[in-house]
Amino acid sequence: MSSAGIIKKEKYMKSEIFYNAIKQRRRVRFYYGLTEIILDPYFIGMDRSGKKFIYGKTPSSMEVEKFSYERIANIKVLNNIRFSPVIPIIPFPTYVN
């Protein structure tokens, strides 16, 4: 198998792992470069150049972050930890008469 074929298979496998974790609302752990990340995965995206990203929230943050597939390694689904997505509540503007 060529290196391009291995990379495509690797990205497919990452997508499958993340898709199942999102569907089952399971927390994941992976290495992003040399940093260990624990993430509540929300959705998978792709930019205009075709690069894939996973978006999610780390337990220590209230912000949704973006992680490039290219830097992700050693993904593990944490089967004993489930999460509920945090949906930000945007207050409606108040109107003064």
Secondary structure by P-SEA (a helix, b strand, c coil): ccaaaaaaaaaaaaaaaaaaaaaabbbbbbbcccbbbbbccccccccccbbbbbbbbcccccbbbbbbccccccccccccbbbbbbbbbbbcccccc
